[in-house]
Amino acid sequence: MSYSLRLFRSIDAARLGEIFAEAVRVVGAHGYTNEQVAAWAARSPAAESRIFERISAGDRIMVAVGSDDDPVAYAILEQDGHLDHLYCHPDHTRQGLTDLLLEAAEEQARARGCSRLYTEASELARPAFERAGYIVTHRRDFSIAHAGQDVPIHNYAMEKALD
């Protein structure tokens, strides 16, 4: 399948929530416990209003699409260079989409005058960010309230200086 990148369109909102949920549920299970995946998935951005709030705030949502123009992966870049929500549907992993989205985020950040990109990468996303030149600044251990308990989980604060 061939892929291309484009900016978010309003008709993409519900699909992005589905991509998030499937990526966390399927891919997340390879690096996190069932409890951690359930807590993480419960934070799904499926509500269209939240996606539109991000757009209204000036965030850029870059979307990878297949030849049918259906979204299969996405990333959200905030105005200050924070890269949020880089997710790929499990049926489209290992196709270079993460690399494409990271390159697009760099271009967007440079165009906005950002001097660095920074993110919080999951255990599974960390290698892709490292390949793209990001460095780990520290491991973030925290908990997510879910099903009446605090579920411990972690990710990595990472950043990349832009030339």
C-alpha positions as a Python dict, from the first residue, in 0.01 Angstrom:
ca = {
    (1, 'M'): (0, 0, 0),
    (2, 'S'): (120, 351, -69),
    (3, 'Y'): (88, 623, 192),
    (4, 'S'): (92, 1000, 194),
    (5, 'L'): (76, 1272, 456),
    (6, 'R'): (-169, 1555, 486),
    (7, 'L'): (-304, 1787, 751),
    (8, 'F'): (-611, 1696, 956),
    (9, 'R'): (-958, 1736, 807),
    (10, 'S'): (-1268, 1757, 1023),
    (11, 'I'): (-1396, 1425, 888),
    (12, 'D'): (-1085, 1255, 1041),
    (13, 'A'): (-1174, 1318, 1407),
    (14, 'A'): (-1357, 994, 1486),
    (15, 'R'): (-1102, 785, 1295),
    (16, 'L'): (-814, 932, 1496),
    (17, 'G'): (-981, 814, 1815),
    (18, 'E'): (-1011, 466, 1666),
    (19, 'I'): (-643, 467, 1567),
    (20, 'F'): (-543, 569, 1921),
    (21, 'A'): (-757, 298, 2083),
    (22, 'E'): (-639, 19, 1852),
    (23, 'A'): (-272, 121, 1874),
    (24, 'V'): (-281, 123, 2254),
    (25, 'R'): (-481, -199, 2279),
    (26, 'V'): (-283, -403, 2026),
    (27, 'V'): (64, -252, 2005),
    (28, 'G'): (73, -136, 2367),
    (29, 'A'): (21, -493, 2484),
    (30, 'H'): (373, -574, 2360),
    (31, 'G'): (535, -349, 2620),
    (32, 'Y'): (285, -297, 2899),
    (33, 'T'): (66, -509, 3127),
    (34, 'N'): (-305, -564, 3064),
    (35, 'E'): (-388, -324, 3349),
    (36, 'Q'): (-160, -56, 3207),
    (37, 'V'): (-307, -95, 2857),
    (38, 'A'): (-663, -71, 2992),
    (39, 'A'): (-582, 246, 3188),
    (40, 'W'): (-400, 401, 2892),
    (41, 'A'): (-677, 312, 2645),
    (42, 'A'): (-936, 467, 2874),
    (43, 'R'): (-772, 802, 2804),
    (44, 'S'): (-877, 774, 2438),
    (45, 'P'): (-917, 1105, 2257),
    (46, 'A'): (-1218, 964, 2072),
    (47, 'A'): (-1433, 1263, 2162),
    (48, 'E'): (-1438, 1473, 1849),
    (49, 'S'): (-1466, 1789, 2056),
    (50, 'R'): (-1120, 1728, 2206),
    (51, 'I'): (-963, 1695, 1862),
    (52, 'F'): (-1131, 2018, 1752),
    (53, 'E'): (-1010, 2191, 2070),
    (54, 'R'): (-655, 2098, 1970),
    (55, 'I'): (-704, 2250, 1626),
    (56, 'S'): (-859, 2564, 1776),
    (57, 'A'): (-557, 2597, 2006),
    (58, 'G'): (-330, 2611, 1700),
    (59, 'D'): (-197, 2255, 1717),
    (60, 'R'): (-111, 2083, 1388),
    (61, 'I'): (-243, 1734, 1333),
    (62, 'M'): (-52, 1550, 1065),
    (63, 'V'): (-230, 1248, 922),
    (64, 'A'): (-86, 955, 728),
    (65, 'V'): (-339, 814, 485),
    (66, 'G'): (-358, 517, 255),
    (67, 'S'): (-441, 536, -114),
    (68, 'D'): (-810, 557, -19),
    (69, 'D'): (-739, 875, 187),
    (70, 'D'): (-843, 693, 507),
    (71, 'P'): (-626, 789, 808),
    (72, 'V'): (-396, 514, 936),
    (73, 'A'): (-158, 711, 1162),
    (74, 'Y'): (-131, 1060, 1306),
    (75, 'A'): (72, 1295, 1521),
    (76, 'I'): (-17, 1616, 1699),
    (77, 'L'): (234, 1901, 1715),
    (78, 'E'): (168, 2177, 1965),
    (79, 'Q'): (281, 2534, 1899),
    (80, 'D'): (577, 2512, 2138),
    (81, 'G'): (729, 2204, 1974),
    (82, 'H'): (566, 1943, 2195),
    (83, 'L'): (495, 1633, 1987),
    (84, 'D'): (189, 1457, 2122),
    (85, 'H'): (-9, 1153, 2011),
    (86, 'L'): (205, 976, 1755),
    (87, 'Y'): (-6, 669, 1689),
    (88, 'C'): (-30, 419, 1406),
    (89, 'H'): (-308, 167, 1349),
    (90, 'P'): (-170, -185, 1411),
    (91, 'D'): (-251, -294, 1054),
    (92, 'H'): (-7, -32, 923),
    (93, 'T'): (293, -60, 1155),
    (94, 'R'): (644, -119, 1022),
    (95, 'Q'): (568, 73, 703),
    (96, 'G'): (782, 381, 779),
    (97, 'L'): (487, 594, 888),
    (98, 'T'): (646, 694, 1216),
    (99, 'D'): (950, 822, 1029),
    (100, 'L'): (729, 1018, 789),
    (101, 'L'): (532, 1174, 1074),
    (102, 'L'): (848, 1262, 1266),
    (103, 'E'): (996, 1430, 957),
    (104, 'A'): (673, 1624, 901),
    (105, 'A'): (671, 1733, 1265),
    (106, 'E'): (1026, 1866, 1227),
    (107, 'E'): (929, 2063, 918),
    (108, 'Q'): (625, 2208, 1092),
    (109, 'A'): (824, 2292, 1407),
    (110, 'R'): (1097, 2466, 1207),
    (111, 'A'): (833, 2665, 1016),
    (112, 'R'): (695, 2775, 1353),
    (113, 'G'): (1039, 2884, 1472),
    (114, 'C'): (1076, 2614, 1737),
    (115, 'S'): (1431, 2540, 1850),
    (116, 'R'): (1348, 2190, 1975),
    (117, 'L'): (1094, 1915, 1966),
    (118, 'Y'): (1002, 1726, 2280),
    (119, 'T'): (773, 1437, 2363),
    (120, 'E'): (682, 1165, 2609),
    (121, 'A'): (747, 837, 2430),
    (122, 'S'): (613, 500, 2530),
    (123, 'E'): (841, 205, 2589),
    (124, 'L'): (760, 87, 2236),
    (125, 'A'): (795, 426, 2062),
    (126, 'R'): (1126, 513, 2226),
    (127, 'P'): (1346, 334, 1966),
    (128, 'A'): (1175, 517, 1675),
    (129, 'F'): (1235, 852, 1841),
    (130, 'E'): (1597, 760, 1913),
    (131, 'R'): (1651, 666, 1548),
    (132, 'A'): (1516, 1011, 1456),
    (133, 'G'): (1774, 1180, 1679),
    (134, 'Y'): (1577, 1232, 2000),
    (135, 'I'): (1754, 1178, 2331),
    (136, 'V'): (1602, 1053, 2655),
    (137, 'T'): (1615, 1318, 2926),
    (138, 'H'): (1455, 1094, 3189),
    (139, 'R'): (1212, 811, 3254),
    (140, 'R'): (872, 928, 3377),
    (141, 'D'): (705, 699, 3629),
    (142, 'F'): (348, 796, 3712),
    (143, 'S'): (6, 642, 3760),
    (144, 'I'): (-326, 660, 3580),
    (145, 'A'): (-648, 642, 3779),
    (146, 'H'): (-855, 362, 3632),
    (147, 'A'): (-1126, 129, 3762),
    (148, 'G'): (-1092, 259, 4116),
    (149, 'Q'): (-717, 219, 4140),
    (150, 'D'): (-397, 398, 4048),
    (151, 'V'): (-222, 198, 3777),
    (152, 'P'): (156, 258, 3764),
    (153, 'I'): (296, 316, 3415),
    (154, 'H'): (595, 487, 3259),
    (155, 'N'): (720, 662, 2949),
    (156, 'Y'): (1028, 862, 2850),
    (157, 'A'): (1075, 1237, 2827),
    (158, 'M'): (1269, 1288, 2506),
    (159, 'E'): (1381, 1585, 2303),
    (160, 'K'): (1557, 1681, 1984),
    (161, 'A'): (1734, 2010, 1916),
    (162, 'L'): (1652, 2162, 1579),
    (163, 'D'): (1926, 2330, 1380),
}
